[in-house]
């Protein structure tokens, strides 16, 4: 399966994507399709135009994960929309935030686009530090959770790179998993009374991986609550 096909592949419903990202359903819908507030219609941030679709592609999911890193910013993420549009034009791709080029190869271009679109500093992607161009803290946080293949995000490690938990559209229907075993399934069995040692033997996993799955699902449930 080609990289482009992977990014454009519908993997989740909005409800599932919201849960996995720890975001409100209405927030995800607004970023994808735009929203109306006080009689003013706001355009989508991620989609080029509103589709109303409840299906979320892998590329959209990855970009939602990027925007999530800025969710505490007091500036509307609508301000970053012109940057995303320009990056689409420059790179000729639908999901520029799911590609490695802005982060690794073309920081000068990103900085120029930021300046030309007057992006608020709190949403900065690239920052000038002396003679260097460094990535904003939010971008670094994002990159600590993604893995690239053929220059696009192929999988996400939602609990960080040291965790065995992965989200990969090619395995377990895009659900968080460890070596192909859904973390949700492991956590369900653990809550029903199976020990971590029993589950490790059953699924041929190290006990540490089973505990990582349980910890991840516990944190995910706490975030949703």
N, C-alpha and C positions, 0 to 999 in steps of 0.2 A: 504494500500500500504506500503510495507516494506521500511525501510530507504535506503537500497542499491538501490532498484528500483527507489526511488525518485532521488537519486544522478545521476543515469544513464539515467534518462528520458530526452529526447530531448525537450527543452522548447522554445528556441529562434533560429532565424536565426542570422548569424554573424552581419548583419546590425542592427538588433534590440538590440542585446547584446551590441554592440559598443555604440549605442545611450544611453541606460540605464546606462552604466558605464562612459559615458563621455570620451570615448577613440576613437582614430582614427581607422577606419576600418582596415587599414593595420597593425596597432599595434596589434590588437586583432588577426588577421589572423596569424601574425608572432609568437605570443606567443602560439597559438594553434598548428600551423602546421610547424613552422620553416620558415626560409627565406634565400635568397641568397643575399650576398652583396660583391661586388668587387671580384666576382668569388669564394667566399667561401660560402659553404652551412652550415647553422646553424640549429641545431636540434630543435624540438618543446620544449617549456618549460613546458607546461601543459600536452599535450598528450604524451603517451608513444612512439608513432610513428605517423608520418603524415598520416592523413586519407583523407585530401582534402574536408571533409564534411563541408557544410555551416551550419549544425545544431549544436547547442551548448547545451550540457546537463546541467542540474542544477548543478552538481558537477563542471563542467568546468566553469560555470558562477560564482559560488562562489569563485573558485580559481583565476579567472580573477580579481574579486573584491579585493582579497588579494594582488595580484601583483600590482594592481593600486596604492596601498598605497606607493609603492616604485618607482613610475614612475618618480619622481624628482631626484632619485639617479643617479649619474654620472657613475655608473658601470652598465654594461650590465646585464640584468636579466638572461642571459644565465648562469651566475655564480651560480644561485640558483638551476639550474636544477639538479646537482648531489645530492643536499640535498633532493629535492623532490623525486628523484629516491630511495634514501636510506630509506626515510620515508615510501614509498610504500612497500619496502621489509620488513621493521621492523614491520609495522602494518598490512600488507597483505591486503591493500585496494587501490583502484584505485585513490581516491581523498583524500590524507592525510590532505591537508590544509582545507578540509571541515569537518574534524572531531575535536572533542574537546580534544583528547588525547595529541597532541603536546603542546597545550596551557595550559592545566590544570594538566594532570597527569604525563607527561613524559618530563619535561623540561630538566632534566639531560641528557636524551638520545638525545634530539635535540641539546643541547650544544656540546655533544661529536661528533655528526655527523657534525656539523658546523666546529669543529676543525679539524676533519679528512679529510674533503673535502676542507679545507682552504678557507672557505667562506669569501668574503670581508666584513669587519666590517660594511660598510654602508648598507649591506643587512642582517645584523644579525637578527635572530628571537628571540633568548634568549641572555641575557646579564648578566654576573656575577657582582653583586654589593655587595661587602663585602662577607658575608656568604650566601647571597640570590641569587636566579636566578630570574631575572625579565624579563618581555617581552619588546621587543623594542617598541619604540613609534608608529611605523607603525602597529605593531601587535595590540597594545592597541586600535588604531584608528579603525582597522578592527573589533575587538571584540565588540566595541561600536555599531556596526551596524548589528550584526548577533544575531540570537536566535537559540539555540540548542534544538533538541528533539531527544531522543534516541541516544545522543552523536554525532549527525551530524547537520549541519546547515539546519534548516527547513524553515527559512524565513529571509529576510533581511529588516532592516529599513534604507533605503538609506539616509534619512534626520536626522538620529540619533534616539536613543531610546525614546526620549521625543516626537517624531513626530508620528502621527497616520498612516502615510503612510507606507505601507508594500509591499514587493515583495515576493509573496508566490507561488510556482509552482502549488499549489492545487486550487488557486482562480484566477479568471479573466485572465486565460491563462498565468499566470506569469507576467502580467502587473502590474505596481504600482497601488495600490488601497487603499481605506479606507472602511472598513467594507463591502468589496465585490464590491464597486463601483469604477470603474477605474478613477484614477485622471485625465487622459487624457480627458475623457468624461466630467468631471466637468469643467475643464479648457476651453474646447471648447464651452460649453454652456455659461460660464461666458463671454468669449470673444465675443460671439454672442449677448450679451446684457442682459442675465438673471442675476439677482442680487444674491449675496451670500445667502441672506435670502430666496429667492425663491427656490434656489437649495437645501438649507438645509431642507426646508419643503418638497420638492419633493422627496428627497432621504432619508428623516427621519434621518438626520445627524445634529449634533451640528454645528452652524455657524462657530465655531472655526475649526472644521474638514474641512469644505468646504474651508475656507481661507488657511488652511495648504496644501490642494490639489492644490490650485491655485498657492501658493508660490512655491511648489515643482516643478510643471510643468514650471513655469516661470524661475526658476533656471536651470532646465534641458535644456530648450531652449537656455538660455544664454551660457551654457557650450558647447552645440553643435555648436553654432555660433562661 
